[in-house]
Every structure is written in structure tokens, then in C-alpha cells.
Amino acid sequence: MSGIAACERVQDEFFSASAVSSGGRNFSTHRMKWSWLPDSADLIARFPSEITASGLRPALAEGARLGAKMAGIWVNSAVRQGELASFGFIKGWQPWWMTCLTDQLPPAPGLPGVELVARQGEDLPGTSWQVSAVLSSGQRAGLQLGKCLLFPSPTTPELGGVFEMAVQPEYQRLGIGTAMLQKLGEIARKAGISQLILNSTPVGLRLYQAQGFQLIGKGQTYWLELS
């Protein structure tokens, strides 16, 4: 299976595609690639190979002009922090890189009263599929209980990323997250995707491990409040 470099590449591609689909933009400064994500008001540096003042200063000025609330740097754990501390960045959460072969994911089960709805659209990053879990009956029929995204890599057809996995708090631990993940697996197999990657937090680790995902490494993020 592919390793951490593939996880970082798909995450990079997802940020870039998200900027386009949300009306943001991608740009570069000295050896640093950036994505402006207006939906979250975040300015993201995508896995720079080097972090310098000449790369940070113009990007942060542009972020302030665009109205960014936060600037985030996603890095490989081997990359030196460089000038981050002098600009006020603080260490943030670690993405836990995980991967799984799609043929290891079982078919999505039927959940009583819940329908899994899959769609594509121009509002989604790249050629993503969004899977939503919605109530299928009763007075609250149509209520969205959770959602997640399958993002096919535009450069590596056999790879797909799982992003934006979320279930409303009152509907957690009912199998909804598992069912959505397995539905993404079905879609991925039909699309010719043989391997899924994702970044997890400790909270989601058990869900993904139970479905066959393996933890292969950890990255690092740094954050600066701009507003």
C-alpha cells in the first residue's frame, strides 16, 4: 500500500480542489503553496519543503486582505519549523495518516429509518462524491444526520481520500459513521479506486481501525490567528 507521501499528496490535492469549488484561490510564495478556503476562512500552506520569512510574510498579508481568520501550515514531521515561531504560529493537532484497501470494506448495511444518499456536484471539490445519511421516515424525514466525502486523486487514479466525516452528536454511536464509510467504499470500488487514505484524530481512530484502516504515521499542523 502507499505510504505517508501519498497521504500528503491527496490531502494537498483536496485543499487545492476545495479552494476552487468554494470560490477561493490557490497561490504560491517562496517555496510555499497556499489555498484560501473562504467557507472556513482559513489560509492553508500545503506541505512546504521549506518554511522561510520570504514565504510567510507575503502570504499572511494576502490572507489578511482576503479576510482569513486563521492561517494553518500542514507539514511533514521531518520539515523544520523555520520561521514559524517568530511569526507567532503555535503547534496544533496532528493528522494521523491512515490507509485501507477498498476490497477490505464490507458493503454498507441497511439502517432502519436511515437512507444513504450519494451525489456529485460542482459545489464539491474535484470529482468528489458526497454521502449523506438522512432520516427516511417520520416527522423529521429528510433531516441530515451525517455526511462525508470521497475525493478521487486527480493524479493517482487508484487513490481516494476520505474527508469531512461528521455525524450529528445526538446520532453518534448508532452505526451511521460506519455505514457512510462503507458506502464510500462501494463507490470507490466502482470508480476503480483500490486504496483509501484519510487523516484521523484520536476520536475517530477506533471507527477507522474497526473497518480495516491502518495507522501509518503522523504529521503536524501549526496555526496563527489572523483576525
Summary of the structure (lengths in Angstrom):
residues: 227
radius of gyration: 18.2
end to end distance: 41.2
largest distance: 57.7
contacts: 732
relative contact order: 0.21
helix: 27%
strand: 35%
